[in-house]
Every structure is written in structure tokens, then in C-alpha cells.
Amino acid sequence: MGMNRNRAVGVTAVVLVLLIFSMLAVSYEFPMLDSAESVEMETTEFLWTYRLIDLIAQAFVLFAAAACCVAILRAEAKE
């Protein structure tokens, strides 16, 4: 079973999104992990300070959900 063009583009897009997200996640420091005091305040401060990471994670989840929905609801090829 060969890969058609749409599937190849989809796999390439997913791999690129994963690489970009992992590079951004590794490049930022996580001050929340330095101490365990007042975790709620540190978590809130972290999410509001590093909003880019949060938005990228949300975009990745939405993209993955959309890709899964398309994969589930796609029309099967007639033989």
C-alpha cells in the first residue's frame, strides 16, 4: 500500500509541527520546576509569562484533534 500525496503532506506537516513544538519547549526555561512552594501561583505566573508555549500547545492539540477527525470521517476508497 503506497502513500498518496495527501498522506505524505499530512505526515510531513505533523512531523514539522512536532519538531517546532519540541524545539520551542526545549529552548525555554521552566522556572516553575525550580521550587515546589506555592505551586498554584507559580503555575499561573508561568502560563501568563510564557504565553507562547501555552498557545503552541493548544494549537497542536487542536491540529491533532482535527487531523484525527478527518482520518476517522474520511471516505474510503472504492476498489
LORO-678307 format. One line per field, with one value per residue (C-alpha): residue number from 1; residue in three letters; chain; x, y, z. Coordinates in nm, 4 decimals. Example, Ala and Ser with C-alpha at 12.3 -4.5 7.8 and 13.67 -1.06 7.14 Angstrom:
2
num	c(1 | 2)
residu	c(ALA | SER)
chaine	c(A | A)
u	c(1.2300 | 1.3670)
v	c(-0.4500 | -0.1060)
w	c(0.7800 | 0.7140)
***
This chain:
79
num	c(1 | 2 | 3 | 4 | 5 | 6 | 7 | 8 | 9 | 10 | 11 | 12 | 13 | 14 | 15 | 16 | 17 | 18 | 19 | 20 | 21 | 22 | 23 | 24 | 25 | 26 | 27 | 28 | 29 | 30 | 31 | 32 | 33 | 34 | 35 | 36 | 37 | 38 | 39 | 40 | 41 | 42 | 43 | 44 | 45 | 46 | 47 | 48 | 49 | 50 | 51 | 52 | 53 | 54 | 55 | 56 | 57 | 58 | 59 | 60 | 61 | 62 | 63 | 64 | 65 | 66 | 67 | 68 | 69 | 70 | 71 | 72 | 73 | 74 | 75 | 76 | 77 | 78 | 79)
residu	c(MET | GLY | MET | ASN | ARG | ASN | ARG | ALA | VAL | GLY | VAL | THR | ALA | VAL | VAL | LEU | VAL | LEU | LEU | ILE | PHE | SER | MET | LEU | ALA | VAL | SER | TYR | GLU | PHE | PRO | MET | LEU | ASP | SER | ALA | GLU | SER | VAL | GLU | MET | GLU | THR | THR | GLU | PHE | LEU | TRP | THR | TYR | ARG | LEU | ILE | ASP | LEU | ILE | ALA | GLN | ALA | PHE | VAL | LEU | PHE | ALA | ALA | ALA | ALA | CYS | CYS | VAL | ALA | ILE | LEU | ARG | ALA | GLU | ALA | LYS | GLU)
chaine	c(A | A | A | A | A | A | A | A | A | A | A | A | A | A | A | A | A | A | A | A | A | A | A | A | A | A | A | A | A | A | A | A | A | A | A | A | A | A | A | A | A | A | A | A | A | A | A | A | A | A | A | A | A | A | A | A | A | A | A | A | A | A | A | A | A | A | A | A | A | A | A | A | A | A | A | A | A | A | A)
u	c(0.0000 | 0.1731 | 0.1445 | -0.0514 | 0.0351 | -0.2200 | -0.0994 | 0.2653 | 0.1860 | -0.0077 | 0.2726 | 0.5255 | 0.3102 | 0.2693 | 0.6430 | 0.7196 | 0.4698 | 0.6197 | 0.9722 | 0.8767 | 0.6901 | 0.9739 | 1.2351 | 1.0340 | 0.9670 | 1.3384 | 1.4602 | 1.2599 | 1.3492 | 1.0862 | 1.1063 | 0.8110 | 1.0327 | 1.2858 | 1.0882 | 0.7735 | 0.6463 | 0.3085 | 0.2608 | -0.0641 | 0.0908 | 0.3968 | 0.1838 | -0.0322 | 0.2713 | 0.4393 | 0.1377 | 0.0954 | 0.4690 | 0.5335 | 0.2076 | 0.3690 | 0.4306 | 0.0714 | -0.0665 | 0.1551 | 0.0446 | -0.3210 | -0.2708 | -0.1022 | -0.3905 | -0.6452 | -0.4459 | -0.4153 | -0.7884 | -0.8771 | -0.6404 | -0.7932 | -1.1465 | -1.0512 | -0.8891 | -1.1970 | -1.4509 | -1.2661 | -1.4330 | -1.2904 | -1.1535 | -1.3622 | -1.1787)
v	c(0.0000 | 0.3132 | 0.6581 | 0.9062 | 1.2748 | 1.3882 | 1.1372 | 1.2307 | 1.6014 | 1.5237 | 1.3159 | 1.5848 | 1.8560 | 1.6567 | 1.5904 | 1.9605 | 2.0662 | 1.8185 | 1.9406 | 2.3067 | 2.2408 | 2.0342 | 2.2945 | 2.5726 | 2.3648 | 2.2837 | 2.6374 | 2.7975 | 2.7659 | 2.6326 | 2.8403 | 2.6502 | 2.3446 | 2.5240 | 2.5084 | 2.3441 | 2.6401 | 2.7896 | 2.5792 | 2.7497 | 3.0960 | 2.9719 | 2.7846 | 3.0890 | 3.3138 | 3.0663 | 3.0428 | 3.4201 | 3.4865 | 3.2219 | 3.2522 | 3.1428 | 2.7888 | 2.7623 | 2.8840 | 2.6492 | 2.3551 | 2.4488 | 2.4860 | 2.1456 | 1.9828 | 2.1445 | 2.0390 | 1.6820 | 1.6668 | 1.7978 | 1.5510 | 1.2638 | 1.3720 | 1.3906 | 1.0475 | 0.8968 | 1.0610 | 1.0257 | 0.8403 | 0.5002 | 0.4342 | 0.2050 | -0.0869)
w	c(0.0000 | -0.1211 | 0.0265 | -0.1786 | -0.1934 | 0.0698 | 0.3234 | 0.2611 | 0.3068 | 0.6250 | 0.7739 | 0.6827 | 0.8433 | 1.1647 | 1.1864 | 1.1304 | 1.3978 | 1.6442 | 1.5695 | 1.6094 | 1.9341 | 2.0795 | 1.9828 | 2.1473 | 2.4578 | 2.4968 | 2.4283 | 2.7122 | 3.0759 | 3.3110 | 3.6307 | 3.7677 | 3.8199 | 4.0436 | 4.3677 | 4.4975 | 4.7030 | 4.6136 | 4.3059 | 4.2095 | 4.1925 | 4.0057 | 3.7559 | 3.6940 | 3.6614 | 3.4262 | 3.1950 | 3.1767 | 3.1370 | 2.8737 | 2.6838 | 2.3571 | 2.4817 | 2.6027 | 2.2703 | 2.0708 | 2.2853 | 2.2352 | 1.8604 | 1.8477 | 2.0362 | 1.8034 | 1.4962 | 1.6245 | 1.7024 | 1.3564 | 1.1899 | 1.3875 | 1.2947 | 0.9279 | 0.9483 | 1.1124 | 0.8824 | 0.5514 | 0.2682 | 0.1992 | -0.1469 | -0.3665 | -0.5120)
***
